[in-house]
Amino acid sequence: MMPLQVIAIFDIGKTNKKFFLFDEHMNEIKQEYNKIPLTEDEDGFECDDLDALTNWIKSTIDGICKSPDYKLKGINFSTYGASFVHIGEDGRPLTPLYNYLKEIPNEIIDEFYRSYPAEKNNLETASPSLGMLNSGLQLYWLKKNKPEIFEKIRYSLHFPQYLSYLFTGKAVSEPTSIGCHTRLWDFEKGEYHQWVKQEGIDGILPEIVPTGKSFVSQLCGHDVQVGVGIHDSSSALASYLVRIKEPFLLISTGTWSISLNPFTQDPLTQEELQDDCLNFLSIEGNPVKASRFFMGYEFNYQIDRINKHFNKPDKYYKSLAADQSILGQIKEGKAKCTFYPKHIAATPLVQSLFEGNEWKPEEFGSYEEAYHHLIWGVTLLQVASLKLAQGSSEISKVFIDGGFVHNEVFMDLLQHYLSGYELEFSDFPLGSAYGAALVLEQKSKVEVK
């Protein structure tokens, strides 16, 4: 029996590290989920263990190479953004994979904005002020706070491109990683922002190649196409842009929920930036209006509080069906929303949706009621986030994918609040992985504009 030709995709999220195999017809034939214990950086702040992650990826590919069932045709990578791996002249990492939740000291942020005023810089880079989540500021922080390390950097590679580099030895950048709230890109000029050049940071950023670029590497004893990687939210969007021709909005749920609108020319406003609305770059290098909030992270925090109070196991909520009596009270306006997020920034949008400053699950009489009210709060955030990304565009087709499409209460409430939209829930929890596979398969020739 001839071995099956396969494409291997590593989809690296903050919570789950996932591996998929697709056949030549883009059918998923294998998946593996892995949780890798966190480590700490030199300041004791939690971060992903880059060595352990690298070892898992390499050993997984080695296993595919040794299997008589498969012939490896290609590899690509979809990862979370806002993260750099800084490599020296020897090609090895110089620092841990810093967590994008790590705080940059206020004095460094203040110094940056004295040189590059926030209001102007935010608009030009289409990036709200997000600290380390503006990964360009990580480079500025390294230059100012750890100059002895900064001076040793040969290249700073966005996370997806570093994983590709492990197999190709090619140091490159690509549009979707550059464009995900990095503060590096001038969206009007279509090039690195002037501050990047003024600080000499452009010298450690490798050449920009198309997202569909791949390199041939000798793996498993034969030539294998290795993609340059892609930012995960942009990868989820790519899987739709390749297949769907009519205008649409996409809600990609997970640790972050990101509402994406690739069909608008509306310029970002200061008010939208304050509400965590920004621009991404698509695989073609075009602006994509995006609104996001820390959905999965917030949910995990709050469900843990509910579980502990009602003495239930971690995944108990997955056994619950939607309770129509509770949902009826919500939809008919007979219940009061007391939700207030803990780990989502108190933007003007959040403050307009919720009252108070703390949510107390212990005030509910049952686990079921507390759980439904948690999902209610998350849904209200989702609806507002979607409409922020929609802007003035008259688009009614909405795709929703990712882990929350399996949440019956969330889907029920979303349909209620978006009754005028055509919603399509995709039972396809590997949207970003599929997008990375599609991009590699098509070998797109698009360039950054």
C-alpha positions in Angstrom: 0.0 0.0 0.0 1.4 3.4 -1.0 1.9 5.8 1.9 -0.5 8.7 2.0 0.9 12.2 1.1 0.2 14.6 3.9 0.7 18.2 5.0 1.6 18.7 8.7 0.2 21.7 10.5 1.2 22.9 14.0 -1.4 25.2 15.4 0.1 26.8 18.6 -2.3 28.6 20.9 -1.8 30.0 24.3 -3.7 27.1 25.9 -3.5 24.1 23.5 -0.7 23.1 21.2 -2.3 21.3 18.3 -1.0 19.1 15.5 -2.9 18.1 12.4 -2.3 16.1 9.3 -4.2 16.8 6.1 -4.3 14.7 3.0 -3.9 16.1 -0.6 -7.6 16.7 -0.7 -7.4 18.9 2.4 -9.2 16.3 4.6 -8.1 16.1 8.2 -6.8 12.6 8.9 -5.0 13.0 12.2 -5.0 15.4 15.1 -3.1 15.6 18.4 -3.6 18.1 21.3 -0.8 18.7 23.7 -0.5 20.8 26.8 3.1 21.8 27.5 3.8 23.0 31.1 4.8 26.6 31.3 8.2 27.9 32.4 9.3 31.2 33.7 11.4 34.0 32.2 14.3 35.7 34.1 11.9 37.8 36.0 9.8 34.9 37.2 6.9 35.6 34.8 5.2 32.6 33.2 5.8 32.0 29.6 5.7 29.1 27.0 8.6 26.7 27.2 10.3 27.2 23.9 12.7 24.3 24.3 9.9 21.9 25.2 7.7 23.1 22.4 10.6 22.8 19.9 11.3 19.3 21.0 7.7 18.3 20.7 7.4 19.7 17.2 10.6 18.1 16.0 9.8 14.7 17.5 6.3 14.8 16.0 7.8 15.4 12.5 10.3 12.6 13.2 7.5 10.3 14.0 5.7 11.1 10.7 8.9 10.6 8.8 9.3 7.1 10.4 5.7 6.1 9.8 5.2 3.8 6.8 1.6 5.2 6.5 2.6 8.7 5.5 4.8 10.6 3.0 5.4 14.2 4.3 4.6 16.7 1.5 4.6 20.0 3.5 4.7 21.7 6.9 3.2 25.0 8.0 2.6 26.8 11.3 -0.2 28.8 12.7 0.5 30.5 16.1 -0.7 33.3 18.4 0.8 36.7 17.6 2.5 39.4 19.6 5.5 37.2 20.2 9.1 37.3 19.0 11.9 34.8 19.2 15.2 36.7 19.2 18.1 34.8 17.7 21.8 35.5 17.7 24.5 34.9 15.1 24.5 31.2 15.9 20.7 31.0 15.2 19.8 30.1 18.8 17.3 32.0 20.9 18.8 34.7 23.1 15.8 35.1 25.5 12.7 33.1 26.6 9.5 33.4 24.6 8.2 36.4 26.6 4.6 36.3 27.5 2.6 39.0 25.8 0.8 39.6 29.2 4.1 40.6 30.8 4.1 44.3 31.8 6.5 46.8 30.3 7.7 49.3 33.0 5.7 52.5 32.8 8.9 54.6 32.5 9.7 52.8 29.2 6.2 53.3 27.9 6.2 56.9 28.8 9.6 57.4 27.2 8.3 55.8 24.0 5.2 58.1 23.9 7.3 61.2 24.6 9.2 60.5 21.4 6.2 59.1 19.4 2.9 60.7 20.7 0.3 58.0 21.4 -2.7 59.5 19.5 -0.8 59.9 16.2 1.2 56.7 16.5 -1.8 54.6 17.4 -3.7 55.8 14.4 -0.8 55.3 12.0 0.0 51.8 13.2 -3.7 50.9 13.7 -2.7 49.6 17.2 -4.4 50.4 20.5 -2.0 50.9 23.4 -1.5 47.3 24.6 1.9 47.1 26.2 3.7 43.9 25.3 0.8 42.9 23.1 2.2 45.6 20.8 5.1 43.3 20.1 7.1 46.2 18.5 7.2 47.6 22.0 8.9 44.4 23.1 11.8 45.3 20.8 11.9 48.9 22.2 11.8 47.5 25.8 14.7 45.1 25.0 16.7 48.0 23.5 16.2 50.2 26.5 16.0 47.6 29.3 18.4 44.9 28.1 20.8 46.6 25.7 23.4 43.8 26.1 20.9 41.3 24.7 19.5 43.7 22.1 23.0 44.2 20.7 23.4 40.4 20.2 20.2 40.0 18.2 20.8 39.0 14.6 17.1 38.6 13.8 13.9 39.0 15.7 11.5 36.5 14.3 7.7 36.5 14.8 6.7 33.3 16.5 5.3 31.5 13.4 8.4 32.4 11.4 10.7 31.0 14.1 9.0 27.7 14.0 9.5 27.6 10.2 13.1 28.7 10.7 13.7 25.6 12.7 13.3 23.5 9.6 14.5 25.9 6.9 17.2 28.0 8.4 15.6 31.0 6.5 14.9 34.1 8.6 11.9 36.0 7.1 8.9 38.1 8.1 5.4 37.9 6.5 2.4 40.2 6.4 -0.1 38.6 8.9 2.5 38.5 11.7 3.7 42.1 11.0 0.1 43.4 11.0 -1.3 41.9 14.2 -1.3 44.9 16.6 2.5 45.0 16.6 2.8 48.8 16.2 5.4 48.2 13.6 3.5 48.9 10.4 2.4 52.2 8.9 -1.0 51.1 7.4 -1.3 54.3 5.2 2.2 54.1 3.8 2.4 50.3 3.6 5.8 50.0 5.2 7.5 49.8 8.5 6.6 52.9 10.6 9.2 55.7 10.9 9.7 55.0 14.6 11.0 51.5 13.7 13.6 52.9 11.4 14.5 55.8 13.7 15.2 53.3 16.5 17.2 51.0 14.2 14.8 48.2 14.9 14.3 47.5 11.2 17.8 46.2 11.0 16.9 43.1 13.0 13.7 42.4 11.2 14.3 40.0 8.3 13.1 40.5 4.7 9.3 40.4 4.1 8.1 37.5 2.0 4.5 36.6 0.9 2.5 34.6 3.5 2.2 31.8 0.9 6.0 31.5 0.5 7.6 28.2 1.2 11.1 26.8 1.2 12.2 23.3 0.2 13.9 21.4 3.0 15.4 17.9 3.1 13.3 16.0 5.6 12.4 12.3 5.8 15.0 11.7 3.1 13.2 13.8 0.4 12.2 17.4 -0.4 9.4 18.9 1.8 7.8 22.3 1.3 8.0 24.3 4.5 5.7 27.3 4.8 6.8 30.5 6.5 3.9 30.4 9.0 0.9 32.6 9.6 -0.7 34.5 12.5 -3.6 32.3 13.8 -6.5 34.7 13.5 -5.4 35.7 10.0 -5.1 32.0 9.1 -8.7 31.4 10.3 -9.7 34.2 8.0 -7.7 32.9 5.1 -9.6 29.6 5.2 -12.8 31.6 4.4 -11.3 34.2 2.0 -10.1 31.4 -0.3 -13.5 29.7 -0.5 -16.1 32.5 0.0 -16.5 35.3 -2.5 -19.4 37.3 -1.0 -18.7 39.8 1.7 -18.8 38.4 5.2 -17.7 38.9 8.8 -15.9 36.3 10.8 -16.0 35.6 14.5 -13.0 33.5 15.5 -13.4 32.2 19.0 -10.8 30.9 21.4 -8.5 32.4 24.0 -9.2 35.6 22.2 -12.5 36.2 20.3 -11.6 38.2 17.2 -14.3 39.7 14.9 -12.8 40.2 11.5 -14.0 42.4 8.6 -11.9 42.2 5.4 -14.5 44.0 3.4 -14.4 47.6 4.7 -12.3 50.7 3.9 -13.4 52.6 7.0 -10.4 54.3 8.6 -9.9 53.5 12.3 -11.0 56.3 14.7 -9.5 57.2 18.0 -12.8 56.0 19.7 -12.5 52.6 18.0 -8.8 52.2 19.1 -9.9 52.9 22.6 -12.4 50.1 22.4 -9.6 47.6 21.3 -10.5 47.8 17.6 -7.5 47.6 15.2 -6.3 46.6 11.8 -4.7 43.3 10.8 -3.0 42.5 7.5 -4.5 39.8 5.4 -2.4 37.2 3.5 -2.6 39.6 0.6 -1.2 42.4 2.8 -4.5 44.3 2.8 -6.0 45.9 6.0 -8.6 43.9 7.9 -10.7 45.7 10.5 -10.7 43.6 13.7 -12.2 43.9 17.1 -11.1 41.6 19.9 -11.5 40.7 23.5 -10.0 38.1 25.9 -13.0 35.8 25.7 -11.6 32.3 26.4 -9.2 33.6 29.1 -12.1 35.4 30.8 -14.4 32.4 30.5 -11.8 30.0 32.0 -11.2 32.3 34.9 -14.9 32.8 35.7 -15.9 29.1 35.2 -13.2 28.1 37.6 -14.7 30.5 40.2 -18.2 28.9 39.6 -16.8 25.4 39.8 -15.1 26.1 43.1 -18.1 27.7 44.6 -20.6 25.0 43.6 -18.0 22.2 44.1 -18.1 20.9 40.6 -15.4 19.3 38.4 -13.6 21.4 35.8 -15.5 20.4 32.7 -18.9 20.0 34.4 -20.4 22.8 32.3 -19.9 20.7 29.2 -22.6 18.3 30.4 -25.2 21.1 30.7 -27.9 21.6 28.1 -29.2 25.1 27.5 -31.9 25.8 30.1 -34.8 27.6 28.3 -36.4 28.8 31.5 -33.2 30.8 32.4 -32.7 31.9 28.8 -36.3 33.0 28.5 -35.9 35.3 31.5 -32.8 36.8 29.9 -34.4 37.2 26.4 -37.6 38.7 27.9 -35.7 41.3 29.9 -36.8 39.8 33.2 -33.3 39.1 34.4 -30.6 41.6 35.3 -27.1 41.3 33.9 -24.7 41.6 36.8 -21.6 40.4 34.9 -18.4 42.4 34.9 -15.2 41.0 33.3 -12.0 40.6 35.4 -9.4 40.1 32.6 -10.9 42.3 29.9 -9.8 45.9 29.7 -12.3 48.4 31.0 -12.7 50.1 27.7 -15.5 52.6 27.1 -17.4 49.8 25.3 -17.1 47.5 28.3 -18.2 50.2 30.7 -21.2 51.0 28.5 -22.3 47.3 28.6 -21.9 46.5 32.3 -22.4 48.2 35.7 -20.3 47.8 38.8 -16.8 46.5 38.9 -17.0 42.9 40.2 -19.0 39.9 39.3 -20.0 37.5 42.1 -21.0 33.9 41.1 -21.8 33.1 44.7 -24.9 35.4 44.5 -26.6 32.8 42.2 -28.8 30.1 43.6 -27.5 27.3 41.3 -24.5 26.4 39.1 -26.8 26.4 36.1 -28.0 30.0 36.7 -24.4 31.3 37.3 -23.2 29.5 34.2 -25.9 30.9 31.9 -25.3 34.4 33.3 -21.6 34.1 32.6 -22.3 33.1 29.0 -24.9 36.0 28.7 -22.2 38.5 29.7 -19.7 37.0 27.2 -22.3 37.1 24.5 -23.1 40.7 25.0 -19.4 41.4 24.7 -19.3 39.4 21.5 -22.2 41.2 19.9 -20.7 44.6 20.6 -17.3 43.5 19.4 -18.8 42.2 16.1 -20.7 45.4 15.5 -17.5 47.4 16.2 -15.7 45.5 13.4 -18.6 45.8 11.1 -18.5 49.6 11.3 -20.6 51.1 8.5 -20.4 48.1 6.2 -23.8 46.5 5.4 -22.8 42.9 5.8 -25.2 40.4 7.2 -23.4 37.1 6.6 -21.5 36.0 9.7 -19.3 32.9 10.1 -18.5 31.8 13.7 -15.9 29.2 14.3 -13.5 28.0 17.0 -14.2 26.3 20.4 -17.3 28.4 21.4 -19.4 27.0 18.6 -19.8 24.0 20.7 -21.3 26.0 23.5 -25.1 25.6 23.2 -25.9 28.6 25.5 -23.6 30.9 23.6 -25.0 29.9 20.2 -28.6 30.3 21.4 -28.0 33.8 22.8 -25.9 34.9 19.8 -28.8 34.0 17.5 -31.2 35.9 19.7 -29.1 39.1 19.7 -28.1 38.9 16.0 -31.5 37.9 14.7 -31.1 40.2 11.7 -27.9 38.4 10.5 -27.4 35.2 8.6 -25.3 33.2 11.0 -23.3 30.1 10.1 -21.7 28.2 12.9 -18.8 26.2 11.7 -18.3 22.9 13.5 -14.7 23.2 12.5 -12.4 23.8 15.5 -9.3 23.8 13.3 -10.0 26.9 11.2 -6.6 28.4 11.7 -4.9 25.1 11.0 -6.9 24.6 7.9 -6.1 28.1 6.7 -2.3 27.4 7.2 -2.7 24.2 5.1 -4.6 26.0 2.4 -2.1 28.8 2.2 0.7 26.2 1.8 -1.2 24.2 -0.7 -2.0 27.1 -2.9 1.5 28.6 -2.7 0.1 32.1 -2.9 2.2 34.6 -4.8 0.8 37.7 -3.1 3.1 40.4 -2.0 2.8 43.1 0.7 1.5 46.2 -0.9 
